[in-house]
Amino acid sequence: MRHFLKETDFSLPEVADIFTTAAILKSGRGKPCAATPLERQSWGLLFFKKSTRTRVSFQVGVHELGGQPIMLNADELQISRGETIDDTGRVLSRYLHGLVIRCYEHSLLEKIVRLGTVPVVNALSDYLHPCQIYTDFFTLAERWSNGDPARHMESLKGRKIAFLGDTACNMANSFILGGAMLGVEIALSGPAGYEPSAAIRGQLAADGLAPTWSFSTDPGQAVRGADMVCTDVWVSMGMEAEREARLRQMAPYQVNSDLMRQAAPGAFFMHCLPAHSGEEVTQEVLDSPASIVFDQAENRLHVQKAILSHLAAA
């Protein structure tokens, strides 16, 4: 039994296989297909946070792989009335063939893995967002490999990605981990005090990976020569009390047209969405030819189907 809680839970050859499978599933979507690895299976989608893309893409993905998705909103379960996550995890393992979980504390995922008996997928925690980062790299590899799956991994090596804003967030952590794994330079830029945490530095060491990231408070330095510029919301769910302070501190790190002009020619812009236009990014950038945010969003479906297929075959 395998789980997918962090980017390094799969080996490089497995990532290459997942990208190839995602490309096949994408090109063959809607056509008659015998690939139903979740046939006669029921997968629970346990969500502690509101969601649009994650919820819909996993529901559709499980269904298209032949399984039954069961949406489990935490505030509608006995968890909300005091049942422990230990008991909930044990019970759900008796009913389901797998669990996709979107939560706050990463430790909750690890606890369910220890107590349960079914595969667990991290659909987002406050620490990491591995399904999104696999999707982002796949979306870039589609373009940089000219659509050749055999060149997906090769096309990523040596590229530079700039991530601006809160560089201690789950997306920054996942870029740090995924970039080190795939040989991609990650240039982070944000206010002092929002640097990557000791936890993600320790994770790199635990996984035997050499860091490929750098941090600067100068956004121009981070973006200069970048092949892709990325950002995320400045106020994540659960941080609403910090909103005004964060908006003031992050303002110099807004991705706008002037900043994009400092990136490499042909650089892409990405955002995992939802975007707050006028805050972390301008509408002009979101609507520009450089923006591939909706291709990125679509690819969540295909990459997650490939991940689920891989886990089902383990």
Secondary structure, 3 states (H helix, E strand, C coil): CCCECCHHHCCHHHHHHHHHHHHHHHHCCCCCCCCCCCCCCEEEEEECCCCCHHHHHHHHHHHHCCCEEEEEEHHHCHHHHCCCHHHHHHHHHHHCCEEEEECCCHHHHHHHHHHCCCCEEEEECCCCCHHHHHHHHHHHHHHHCCCCHHHHHHHHCCCEEEEECCCCCHHHHHHHHHHHHHCCEEEEECCCCCCCCHHHHHHHHHCCCCCCEEEECCHHHHHCCCCEEEECCCCCCCCHHHHHHHHHHHHHHCECHHHHCCCCCCCEEEECCCCCECCCECHHHHCCCCECHHHHHHHHHHHHHHHHHHHHHC
